């Protein structure tokens, strides 16, 4: 499957924790991140929100949408394929969150670069 690789950095009592190679389509993504960091899900949630201002899911969605903007701009892939590549199997959900973060639909965004 396709994976979007990213780095999460959290400061936990002065020590830096990181997770690389997270597969965004993971069914248990939140649990996987917490386990990789060696913290509970609730601790991850609190410290992540404190450090970034976003929930883990919001942050991941922002990363997915950012990745999709490159694919929309630089490829001719159908939007449904781009949605799957970034780990969102429901293209309608992808379009909703894309519009939430980008204030336009994926189609509108793509037209800017044609």
C-alpha positions as CSV (number, residue, x, y, z in Angstrom):
1,X,0.0,0.0,0.0
2,X,0.9,3.6,-0.2
3,X,2.3,5.4,2.8
4,X,3.0,9.0,3.6
5,X,6.1,9.3,5.6
6,X,6.4,12.0,8.1
7,X,8.1,12.8,11.4
8,X,6.3,13.7,14.6
9,X,8.3,15.4,17.2
10,X,7.1,15.7,20.8
11,X,8.9,17.1,23.8
12,X,8.3,14.7,26.7
13,X,10.0,15.9,29.9
14,X,12.9,17.4,27.9
15,X,13.5,14.4,25.7
16,X,12.6,14.4,22.0
17,X,10.4,11.5,20.8
18,X,9.8,10.9,17.2
19,X,7.9,8.5,14.9
20,X,8.9,7.9,11.3
21,X,7.4,5.8,8.6
22,X,3.8,6.0,9.8
23,X,1.3,4.5,7.4
24,X,-1.6,6.9,7.3
25,X,-4.1,4.4,6.3
26,X,-3.5,2.3,9.4
27,X,-6.8,1.3,11.1
28,X,-5.3,1.9,14.5
29,X,-3.1,4.9,13.7
30,X,-3.6,6.7,17.0
31,X,-2.7,3.6,18.9
32,X,0.2,2.9,16.7
33,X,1.7,6.4,17.2
34,X,1.2,6.2,21.0
35,X,2.8,2.7,21.2
36,X,5.7,3.8,19.0
37,X,6.3,6.8,21.4
38,X,5.8,4.6,24.5
39,X,3.0,6.8,25.9
40,X,-0.7,6.3,26.5
41,X,-3.2,7.6,23.9
42,X,-4.5,10.2,26.4
43,X,-1.0,11.4,27.2
44,X,-0.2,11.6,23.4
45,X,-3.4,13.6,22.9
46,X,-2.6,16.1,25.7
47,X,1.0,16.7,24.9
48,X,0.5,16.8,21.1
49,X,-2.3,19.4,21.4
50,X,-0.1,21.4,23.8
51,X,2.9,21.3,21.5
52,X,1.2,21.8,18.1
53,X,-2.2,23.4,18.9
54,X,-3.8,20.5,16.9
55,X,-5.2,17.1,17.8
56,X,-3.2,14.2,16.3
57,X,-6.0,13.5,13.8
58,X,-6.2,17.2,12.8
59,X,-2.5,17.3,12.2
60,X,-2.5,14.1,10.2
61,X,-5.4,15.3,8.1
62,X,-3.4,18.5,7.4
63,X,-0.4,16.4,6.3
64,X,-2.6,14.3,4.1
65,X,-4.2,17.4,2.5
66,X,-0.7,19.0,2.0
67,X,0.5,15.8,0.3
68,X,-2.6,15.8,-1.9
69,X,-2.0,19.3,-3.1
70,X,1.3,18.2,-4.6
71,X,-0.4,15.3,-6.3
72,X,-3.2,17.5,-7.6
73,X,-0.8,20.1,-9.0
74,X,1.9,17.8,-10.4
75,X,0.0,14.7,-11.7
76,X,-3.0,14.0,-13.8
77,X,-4.2,11.2,-11.3
78,X,-7.9,11.1,-10.8
79,X,-9.0,12.6,-7.5
80,X,-10.3,9.2,-6.3
81,X,-6.8,7.8,-6.8
82,X,-5.2,10.7,-4.9
83,X,-7.6,10.2,-2.1
84,X,-6.6,6.5,-1.8
85,X,-2.9,7.3,-2.1
86,X,-3.0,9.6,0.9
87,X,-5.0,7.0,2.9
88,X,-8.5,8.2,2.6
89,X,-10.7,5.6,1.0
90,X,-13.9,7.7,0.8
91,X,-13.4,10.3,-1.9
92,X,-16.4,12.3,-0.5
93,X,-14.7,12.5,2.9
94,X,-11.5,13.6,1.2
95,X,-13.3,16.3,-0.7
96,X,-14.9,17.6,2.5
97,X,-11.7,17.8,4.5
98,X,-9.8,19.2,1.5
99,X,-12.4,22.0,1.4
100,X,-12.2,22.5,5.1
101,X,-8.4,23.1,5.0
102,X,-8.0,24.7,1.6
103,X,-11.3,26.6,1.2
104,X,-11.9,25.1,-2.2
105,X,-12.5,21.7,-3.7
106,X,-9.7,19.5,-5.1
107,X,-11.1,20.1,-8.6
108,X,-11.0,23.9,-8.0
109,X,-7.5,23.7,-6.7
110,X,-6.3,21.6,-9.6
111,X,-7.8,24.1,-12.1
112,X,-5.5,26.9,-10.7
113,X,-2.5,25.0,-12.0
114,X,-3.7,24.1,-15.5
